[in-house]
């Protein structure tokens, strides 16, 4: 009986060792080098994988940008800050984001919400909370402005509302034209 236990332990240990060696060899043999630019672009994106850019996810969008097949201004959840970071990484000029209404957050009219959980399932960052057949609400700090929750809502109780500017997000507006020189004292 004792030898059967020892044989079982030794055989399982050898099987684990051989499997580990096999996996290590396979990892070295089938390793695919990825473009480091794609990794940097993917890290710059918000990782919501919402698909608003027209690609399957942030990694696919980063691959398309690195190969020159996509513009840098397609990521609505990332906004202007992400677009500027992508421009620096790719060495191109920043481009305006088309129809960018500024930072927004999803708002659920809880009086109209039927608790179907369609929005909860659609949200890529789990910013919507609520139980089945109960009103849902949005965690504003987690919402990434991706609009993914609006389309699946059967009662249209979700809308995107502008985020109120605080002293942390407020930016000084640049003058539209050249500024006249101030008169000098004689």
Secondary structure, DSSP 8 states (H G I E B T S, - for coil): -HHHHHHHHHHHHHHHHHHHHHHHHHHHHT-----HHHHHHHHHS------TTSSSSHHHHHHHHHTT-S-TT--TTTHHHHHHHHHHHHT------TT---SEEEEE-TTT-----HHHHH-TT--EE--TTS--EE-TTT--S--HHHHH-TT--EEEEE----TTT------SS---------
